Each structure stands twice: as structure tokens, then as C-alpha cells.
């Protein structure tokens, strides 16, 4: 499978049409694949809660656009660090440690990331959303 501009354009159009302003594209080989590998098109204004992944690190590569990752302190519930990702910027990828509270915001329309996590998908529980 090729990941080309045509695929990214198509995914971006789907994200723009989605009420959530984002769209995933599964890159796994089958349902038996015990990893999470996906493209994720995220548009500005997409509501992504502050959350954590307790069982997996999250590796993110910015393929197109600009996004900012925000990291939070659980006790204070304040942003402690921001990192901007862009394919032409100083940071193009990052690794989010297991259990780290974070969110992401698209700064440009057409932003697409490659997202990889360990293990099979598990829906987030209420304890994994920082209110």
C-alpha cells in the first residue's frame, strides 16, 4: 500500500465532512493484528479531550500540516509543555509515554499524522479523560 498525497487528500475531505473534524484510516493488515497503526486526519477545532493511554506509548509522525501536542499535569490540571509538529519544522515526530496526559490540536487544515500504539484497540474509560 502506498501512502500518497491522493490518500491524504481523501482522508482530509472525510475529516472536514465529519462532525468530529477528524478521520482515521486503519493501516493494520487484519483484525488479528495486535497493534494500532493508523493515519489520522485532524482539522482545526476537532474536539480531542485531554486523555492518556495507560497500556501503551503513542508514537506520532506528522505527515502534513501543523499540530501542537499539549502535555498536562494530572494534579494541577494545567498544561506543562507544548510541542509543535510539522514535516518541515524542528520536530516532525514524538513519542508520548505510557500514562502521560495529553491532547492535540490541528493548527492547519489538511493536517495528517501517522499514529502507532502497542496492543489492540481498547476504548478509553472515563478514568482516562482528564476533566
Secondary structure, 3 states (H helix, E strand, C coil): CCCCHHHHHHHHHHHHHCCCCEEEEECCCCCCCCEEEEEEEECCCCCCCCECCCCCCEEEEEEECEEEEEEEECCCCEEEEEEEEECCCCCCEEEECCCCEEEEEECCCCEEEEEEEECCCCCCCHHHECC
